[in-house]
Amino acid sequence: NPVFFSPTNFKEIVHWLHHDGIRHSGYAFDGNLYMNFPARLLAGVPWYFYIWLLAVKTPIPVLLAIVVGGILLLRDRRTLASCFFLGFGVLQLAALSISGAKWIRYSLSMLPFLFLAAGYAVEKIWQYARRREVSLVAAGMAAIILFAWPLIETRAWAPYYPFYLNSIGGGTKNIARYFAPDEVSEFDTREVAQQICPVAPRGATLATARPMSMGYYIESFGRSDIQVVPLYDRSYAPHQGDLIVLEPSRRFLETQRYFDFLTKSGMPNREVRVGPVLASTIYVFQDSGNFPTGTSQELMAAQSRKPESSAYRNLHKPDWAGVLTAYFWHPFERQQP
């Protein structure tokens, strides 16, 4: 492709490698905020991110099949299946684990080769069972465990399949605890816009960590007069009456001060829940003169790990009574203690 050799293309590649296009940073994993730049390597998001992802997001029978199949493929290294598993599965897992930036979507390309190991285990176990002339009843029970268990277990999470965690990950009690930036991010943008548009003053400023999608819905509801600004913009300073939306799933190093301050401020706010998850909280900013400021140098010098805020802890405690509904309140009434 001759376009690859374009000077402009090379300029953009260098621009990307230097993280010049990044406007916000941080991945909230298990209550801690980590710098998620690829160049951070092992100092970024923990190296075990993808191993833990596989351990808690895979139904137990399938996970056991992957482990058994992996052991068998390490033993049978002369097979073509072993070459695929080691070359495209294990090697890719190691490379992704070393990178400082980690997202669930990056793991998709290696999953087929991990499931290949599970299929290899099933094949070998079936061959062993045929040699030992295992009864059809036992074979049927094994098939039920391997196929029916995952289907029934994942069906129980409908319609919120992305939140699935097996018993290793804590199931429903730890929903959206580990991978909220992938599972919840921008999950409720339309609903937040629906709540804001009917009551926001004309010309109001709305600060959010998802300005592009929020701006789309704000305009769709006929409120193009509302000015949508990025909450992570270091030049943004909140003013009296500004609407500030905090999304625990989009908590960045640049926005951490808003979580620390607003969640303890007592300012008028309303929560937006989608099913079992606290997705957003809408605040009406009241200028008291004591809002903390931070320079970009101070933000980048902060430790990669940040203790979770009270707003993020709420994300770990879902209300499963409303798991099949999405319910909302008027955003500008003071929350009752």
Order of alpha helices (4+ residues) and beta strands (2+ residues): alpha-beta-beta-alpha-alpha-alpha-alpha-alpha-alpha-alpha-alpha-alpha-beta-alpha-beta-beta-alpha-beta-beta-alpha-alpha
